Amino acid sequence: MDKMVYSFNEGSKEMSSLLGNKGANLAEMIRIGLPVPFGFTITTEVCRKYYDEGKEAASEIEEAVFDKLADLEKVAGKKFGDPSDPLLLSVRSGAQDIMPGIMPTILDLGLNDETVLGLARTYGSEKLAYDCYRRFIRTYSMAVLDIPGKVFTAAMDQILQIRGTVYVSDLDSEGMKAVVLAYKKIVKEETGDEFPQNTEEQLLTSIKGIFDSWYSDRAVVYRRMNNIVDMGTAVSIQCIVYGNMGDDSGTGAVFTRS
């Protein structure tokens, strides 16, 4: 493997076997000048190497990841793990063939008990910051720590009932903080350890979690049912864009007629 990690501006749509469908199309959108939040993609070859070497992450892969992360920091104008104004990341799978909803996505990676305070100061909103933190704890715990999502759903439902509201978006900052505390308690009960605070550890274990999901029961069955070749998954790591900043902010998918 000559090159293990590609920044989005180094790829194109023709490279889907190497960068996965998601990584190749993100690269293509950058290439044609669309305003895509910057990031980088770990190749499908790295995933295959991961399994060939007994699920051990080679040190040269880690070095390549942090080299590309440094490039991302320059583009974003923020530092990963900076307690005053943190760069947050999304970590997503992306095989050559689309497997919608089968493998995990990790959002708002880079938050911990210190960086969440910096995020709140930067945007002037504790609610935003702790909403992001609780999302990250849940998605990370499901993808990396193998904690069932229903445990977090039950905890959320209980807090909503106690606070007399139906929707998560109606919780105030204190409500979001309560969710974070409940989620961290779940992690401690399920694993025996505190939720990880080291942001570099969060990133590396998240990459491993995405690779591990390639051979989850759901993924294996889906590939068999849809005759998808076992090429491994790429991992795309991208600067977060916030969809929870208020009534004029949101997330969704857009489809063209073509």
C-alpha positions in Angstrom: 0.0 0.0 0.0 1.7 3.1 -1.2 -1.0 5.6 0.0 -3.3 4.7 2.8 -5.2 8.0 3.4 -6.5 10.5 0.9 -7.6 14.1 1.6 -10.9 14.9 -0.2 -9.0 17.1 -2.8 -6.8 14.1 -3.8 -9.5 11.8 -5.1 -12.3 11.5 -7.7 -15.4 9.6 -8.5 -13.4 7.0 -10.5 -11.7 5.8 -7.2 -14.7 4.2 -5.6 -13.0 0.8 -5.2 -10.3 2.5 -3.1 -12.2 5.3 -1.4 -15.6 3.7 -1.2 -18.7 5.2 -2.8 -19.0 8.0 -0.1 -15.3 9.0 -0.2 -15.1 9.0 -3.9 -18.1 11.2 -4.3 -17.0 13.6 -1.6 -13.8 13.9 -3.4 -15.6 14.5 -6.7 -17.8 17.3 -5.2 -14.6 19.0 -3.9 -13.0 18.6 -7.4 -15.9 20.3 -9.2 -15.9 23.2 -6.6 -18.9 22.4 -4.4 -18.7 23.8 -0.8 -18.1 20.4 0.9 -16.8 20.4 4.5 -13.2 19.2 4.3 -11.9 15.8 5.4 -10.0 12.7 4.4 -10.7 9.0 3.6 -8.9 5.9 4.8 -8.9 3.4 1.9 -10.6 0.0 1.6 -7.0 -1.5 1.3 -6.4 -0.4 4.9 -9.5 -2.3 6.0 -8.3 -5.4 4.3 -4.8 -5.0 5.8 -6.5 -4.6 9.2 -8.1 -8.0 8.9 -5.0 -9.6 7.3 -2.9 -8.6 10.2 -5.2 -9.9 12.9 -7.2 -6.7 13.5 -4.1 -4.8 14.5 -3.8 -1.1 13.6 -0.3 -0.6 12.2 1.6 2.4 13.4 2.1 3.7 9.9 -1.7 3.9 9.5 -1.9 6.0 12.6 0.8 8.3 11.4 -0.9 8.8 8.0 -4.3 9.6 9.8 -2.7 12.2 12.0 -0.9 13.8 9.0 -4.2 14.2 7.2 -5.8 15.4 10.4 -3.2 18.2 10.5 -4.2 19.2 7.0 -7.9 19.3 8.0 -7.0 21.5 11.0 -5.4 24.0 8.7 -8.4 24.1 6.4 -10.9 24.3 9.3 -8.8 26.8 11.3 -9.4 24.8 14.4 -7.5 22.2 16.4 -8.7 18.7 17.2 -9.0 18.4 21.0 -8.6 22.1 21.6 -10.5 22.8 24.9 -11.1 26.5 23.9 -12.6 25.9 20.4 -12.5 22.2 19.3 -12.6 20.8 15.8 -15.2 18.1 15.8 -15.4 15.2 13.3 -17.8 12.8 11.8 -16.6 9.2 11.1 -18.5 7.2 8.5 -18.2 3.9 6.7 -18.2 3.8 2.9 -17.9 0.6 0.9 -17.7 0.6 -2.9 -21.3 -0.6 -3.0 -23.9 1.4 -1.0 -25.0 -0.3 2.2 -27.5 2.2 3.7 -28.0 2.0 7.4 -26.0 -1.2 7.8 -22.8 0.1 9.3 -22.4 2.8 12.0 -21.8 6.6 11.9 -20.1 8.4 14.7 -20.9 12.1 15.1 -19.3 15.0 17.0 -16.1 13.1 17.7 -13.7 15.1 19.8 -16.0 16.0 22.6 -15.1 15.4 26.2 -15.7 17.0 29.6 -13.3 19.9 28.7 -14.0 20.5 25.0 -17.7 20.6 25.5 -17.2 23.7 27.6 -15.2 25.3 24.8 -17.9 24.4 22.2 -20.5 26.1 24.5 -18.4 29.3 24.7 -17.7 29.4 21.0 -21.3 29.3 20.0 -22.8 30.8 23.1 -25.1 27.8 23.7 -24.7 25.2 26.4 -27.7 23.4 24.9 -26.0 23.0 21.5 -22.8 21.8 23.2 -24.4 19.2 25.4 -26.8 18.1 22.7 -23.7 17.3 20.5 -22.0 15.6 23.5 -24.9 13.3 24.1 -25.1 12.4 20.4 -21.4 11.6 20.4 -21.6 9.4 23.5 -24.4 7.4 22.0 -23.0 6.9 18.5 -19.5 6.1 19.8 -20.8 3.7 22.4 -22.9 1.8 19.9 -20.2 1.6 17.2 -17.1 1.1 19.4 -18.2 -0.2 22.8 -21.0 -2.4 21.4 -23.6 -1.0 23.7 -27.2 -1.5 22.4 -28.9 1.7 21.3 -32.1 0.7 23.2 -30.3 1.3 26.5 -29.7 4.9 25.6 -33.3 5.3 24.2 -34.7 4.1 27.5 -32.6 6.6 29.4 -33.7 9.4 27.2 -37.4 8.4 27.5 -37.1 8.5 31.2 -35.5 12.0 31.2 -38.2 13.3 28.8 -40.9 11.9 31.1 -39.4 13.4 34.2 -39.0 16.8 32.5 -42.5 16.7 31.1 -41.7 17.0 27.4 -42.0 14.7 24.3 -39.2 15.9 22.0 -35.5 15.9 22.7 -35.2 19.3 21.0 -37.5 20.8 23.7 -35.0 20.0 26.5 -33.1 23.0 27.8 -29.4 23.0 28.6 -29.9 21.5 32.0 -31.9 18.7 30.4 -29.2 18.0 27.9 -26.6 17.9 30.7 -28.8 15.3 32.5 -28.8 13.2 29.3 -25.0 13.3 29.1 -24.7 12.2 32.7 -27.1 9.4 32.2 -25.3 8.2 29.1 -21.9 8.3 30.8 -23.4 6.3 33.7 -24.5 3.7 31.1 -21.0 3.4 29.7 -19.6 2.9 33.1 -22.2 0.2 34.0 -21.8 -1.6 30.7 -18.0 -1.5 30.3 -16.6 -0.9 33.8 -14.7 2.1 32.5 -15.4 5.8 32.2 -16.3 7.3 28.8 -12.9 7.9 27.1 -11.7 11.5 27.4 -8.6 11.3 25.2 -9.6 12.6 21.7 -6.8 10.8 19.8 -7.9 7.6 21.4 -11.5 8.4 20.5 -10.5 8.8 16.8 -8.4 5.7 16.5 -10.9 3.4 18.3 -13.7 4.9 16.1 -11.8 3.9 13.0 -11.4 0.4 14.4 -15.1 0.3 15.2 -16.0 1.1 11.6 -13.6 -1.6 10.3 -15.1 -4.1 12.8 -18.6 -3.3 11.6 -17.7 -4.7 8.2 -18.1 -8.2 9.5 -21.0 -7.6 11.8 -23.9 -10.0 11.4 -26.0 -7.4 9.7 -23.3 -6.4 7.2 -22.4 -10.0 6.3 -26.1 -10.9 5.7 -26.7 -7.7 3.7 -23.7 -8.4 1.4 -24.8 -12.0 0.9 -28.4 -11.0 0.1 -27.2 -8.3 -2.4 -24.3 -10.1 -3.9 -21.8 -7.5 -2.7 -18.1 -8.4 -3.1 -16.1 -8.5 0.1 -13.8 -5.5 -0.6 -13.7 -4.0 2.8 -15.0 -0.5 3.8 -13.3 2.8 3.6 -13.6 5.3 6.4 -14.4 9.0 5.7 -13.5 11.5 8.4 -15.0 15.0 7.9 -15.4 18.3 9.7 -18.8 18.5 11.4 -21.5 20.8 10.2 -24.1 21.5 13.0 -27.7 20.7 12.3 -28.9 21.5 15.8 -28.2 25.2 16.1 -31.9 26.3 16.2 -35.1 26.4 14.2 -33.2 27.6 11.1 -30.8 24.6 11.2 -31.4 21.0 10.3 -30.2 17.9 8.5 -31.6 15.8 5.7 -31.0 14.3 2.3 -31.5 15.8 -1.1 -32.2 13.8 -4.2 -32.0 15.0 -7.8 -34.4 13.9 -10.5 -31.5 12.4 -12.4 
